[in-house]
Amino acid sequence: MKKVPIFKSETEERDFWASADSTDYVDWSKAKRVVLSNLKPSLKTISLRLPEIMLEELKLLANKRDVPYQSLIKIFLSERLSKEIKV
């Protein structure tokens, strides 16, 4: 096994792992699955243009479910992504 270099920044490490073969540095047969429940996913703000009627309908549905409409959009997207990925 090769020794993982010490990196000066996350960008340097990201660039390294983008081109390095991790099997040269990690014995994956000894890896254990863990749940990192305290990690929060990175978020990116986007701009999304929707027809006004669609936005109003989303807001009505969200109000019925007592959730913010942005959260409802994320729920819908997550459900659809899961469905599409399983196909």
GROMACS elastic network, one bead per residue, 0.5 to 0.9 nm:
[ bonds ]
;  ai    aj funct       b0    kb
    1    23     6  0.82503   500
    1    24     6  0.56734   500
    1    25     6  0.53355   500
    1    26     6  0.70548   500
    1    27     6  0.78330   500
    2     5     6  0.89724   500
    2    24     6  0.58935   500
    2    25     6  0.50238   500
    2    26     6  0.82645   500
    3    24     6  0.87038   500
    3    25     6  0.62291   500
    4    25     6  0.62381   500
    4    26     6  0.88087   500
    5    13     6  0.87058   500
    6    13     6  0.83537   500
    7    10     6  0.72789   500
    7    11     6  0.87244   500
    7    12     6  0.61107   500
    7    13     6  0.56983   500
    7    16     6  0.89564   500
    8    11     6  0.83783   500
    8    12     6  0.65494   500
    8    13     6  0.78112   500
    9    12     6  0.52299   500
    9    13     6  0.64118   500
    9    14     6  0.86327   500
   10    13     6  0.50047   500
   10    14     6  0.59361   500
   10    15     6  0.84922   500
   11    15     6  0.61113   500
   11    16     6  0.85359   500
   12    15     6  0.51986   500
   12    16     6  0.62165   500
   12    17     6  0.88179   500
   13    16     6  0.50173   500
   13    17     6  0.62446   500
   13    18     6  0.85054   500
   14    17     6  0.53288   500
   14    18     6  0.60719   500
   14    19     6  0.89602   500
   15    18     6  0.51051   500
   15    19     6  0.68130   500
   15    20     6  0.87024   500
   16    19     6  0.56738   500
   16    20     6  0.59085   500
   17    21     6  0.73301   500
   17    22     6  0.73074   500
   18    21     6  0.84556   500
   20    23     6  0.87757   500
   20    24     6  0.80893   500
   20    25     6  0.88949   500
   21    24     6  0.57983   500
   21    25     6  0.75595   500
   22    25     6  0.52309   500
   22    26     6  0.58381   500
   22    27     6  0.85899   500
   22    28     6  0.87139   500
   23    26     6  0.51700   500
   23    27     6  0.63346   500
   23    28     6  0.69775   500
   24    27     6  0.79288   500
   26    29     6  0.87647   500
   26    30     6  0.87332   500
   26    31     6  0.85770   500
   27    30     6  0.58953   500
   27    31     6  0.71203   500
   28    32     6  0.85513   500
   29    32     6  0.85777   500
   35    38     6  0.88157   500
   36    39     6  0.58248   500
   37    40     6  0.80683   500
   40    43     6  0.86808   500
   49    52     6  0.89616   500
   50    53     6  0.82261   500
   50    54     6  0.64751   500
   50    55     6  0.63877   500
   51    54     6  0.53138   500
   51    55     6  0.64797   500
   51    56     6  0.88197   500
   52    55     6  0.51159   500
   52    56     6  0.61771   500
   52    57     6  0.86061   500
   53    56     6  0.50663   500
   53    57     6  0.61295   500
   53    58     6  0.85736   500
   54    57     6  0.50793   500
   54    58     6  0.61447   500
   54    59     6  0.86092   500
   55    58     6  0.50222   500
   55    59     6  0.61775   500
   55    60     6  0.86508   500
   55    69     6  0.85258   500
   56    59     6  0.50456   500
   56    60     6  0.62237   500
   56    61     6  0.86995   500
   57    60     6  0.50408   500
   57    61     6  0.62114   500
   57    62     6  0.84883   500
   58    61     6  0.51537   500
   58    62     6  0.59897   500
   58    63     6  0.84651   500
   58    69     6  0.61398   500
   58    70     6  0.87418   500
   58    72     6  0.75678   500
   58    73     6  0.76491   500
   59    62     6  0.50028   500
   59    63     6  0.60096   500
   59    64     6  0.86250   500
   59    68     6  0.77188   500
   59    69     6  0.52432   500
   59    70     6  0.86898   500
   59    72     6  0.86459   500
   60    63     6  0.51014   500
   60    64     6  0.63282   500
   60    65     6  0.87803   500
   60    69     6  0.83409   500
   61    64     6  0.51274   500
   61    65     6  0.63687   500
   61    66     6  0.85252   500
   61    67     6  0.87961   500
   61    69     6  0.78598   500
   61    72     6  0.81824   500
   62    65     6  0.50648   500
   62    66     6  0.58674   500
   62    67     6  0.51916   500
   62    68     6  0.59202   500
   62    69     6  0.50212   500
   62    70     6  0.85109   500
   62    71     6  0.81846   500
   62    72     6  0.60130   500
   62    73     6  0.88311   500
   63    67     6  0.62170   500
   63    68     6  0.72538   500
   63    69     6  0.75687   500
   64    67     6  0.79654   500
   65    68     6  0.87362   500
   65    72     6  0.86495   500
   67    70     6  0.83410   500
   67    71     6  0.65324   500
   67    72     6  0.66594   500
   68    71     6  0.53057   500
   68    72     6  0.64776   500
   68    73     6  0.88984   500
   69    73     6  0.62536   500
   69    74     6  0.87043   500
   70    73     6  0.51087   500
   70    74     6  0.64119   500
   70    75     6  0.87491   500
   71    74     6  0.50447   500
   71    75     6  0.62032   500
   71    76     6  0.86599   500
   72    76     6  0.61495   500
   72    77     6  0.85251   500
   73    76     6  0.51294   500
   73    77     6  0.61017   500
   73    78     6  0.85008   500
   74    77     6  0.50553   500
   74    78     6  0.59498   500
   74    79     6  0.85206   500
   75    78     6  0.51175   500
   75    79     6  0.61560   500
   75    80     6  0.86083   500
   76    79     6  0.52351   500
   76    80     6  0.62049   500
   76    81     6  0.85705   500
   77    80     6  0.51687   500
   77    81     6  0.59956   500
   77    82     6  0.85427   500
   78    81     6  0.51179   500
   78    82     6  0.61573   500
   78    83     6  0.86059   500
   79    82     6  0.52546   500
   79    83     6  0.62798   500
   79    84     6  0.87391   500
   80    83     6  0.50253   500
   80    84     6  0.60980   500
   80    85     6  0.85233   500
   81    84     6  0.51048   500
   81    85     6  0.59913   500
   81    86     6  0.85656   500
   82    85     6  0.52627   500
   82    86     6  0.63028   500
   82    87     6  0.89602   500
   83    86     6  0.53906   500
   83    87     6  0.67201   500
   84    87     6  0.53737   500
